Amino acid sequence: MKYAQFKEHEIRRTCTKQFDTPQKYRPYLQKDFQGRCCYCNMPEDLVTVPYHVEHFIPEKAFKGIRDELKTDYNNLMWSCPKCNLSKGEKYQGNIHDDSKIANEYFYNPVEMDYNRIFYRNELGGIDSDDQKGREMIKLLKLYRPVHNLAWLLERMERLCAQLEERQKTEKNLGKRQLLESAAGKVARECVKKEKLFRAVYRGKRIFKNSIF
Ligand SMILES: [Zn+2]
């Protein structure tokens, strides 16, 4: 069941430069993709490991046929390491059709608004009512609890910021103290959840009592 929309930003390609290696596009990708993984939407400041320059049509598919795709900005995506590794060399389509950059296994995250395909369910997990969307969830392993946790953390951080804002403008002392106390509690919970998130993302064994 849909609980919230999948993401709240748009991806727009603005780089018009041509570089000879994919890595030189890193700052442009980071900016155009707003520092978020184009597949799972996780923000890189939360993940705290460098994001990857990902080829939408993978190198194995285009090598020797459309070598220009290695440094074609339209074939480059900003991806978290987990999604990049899960996507790997998966490709389906007609590589000889050079009129478009397509990979039939996946919706192109720049051309397709993922809010039309994916949504957040009541547990914060990534879900879809679309058949290809569901396949993508399997292929990219978007069902992992780390995605629920990232979504929850972002909401908690937002709540904390809202409480702090309210506190600044609240004139009633009693209410101000309550807001301060609530913001403090949420902030401490955020720190704990962030630690848990990083451990889960890096695949570490989690503490005995954790459900993750
Ligand atoms: Zn990702």
Boltz pocket constraint, residues with backbone or C-beta under 6 A from the ligand:
constraints:
  - pocket:
      binder: B
      contacts: [[A, 37], [A, 38], [A, 39], [A, 40], [A, 41], [A, 42], [A, 79], [A, 80], [A, 81], [A, 82], [A, 83], [A, 84]]
      max_distance: 6.0
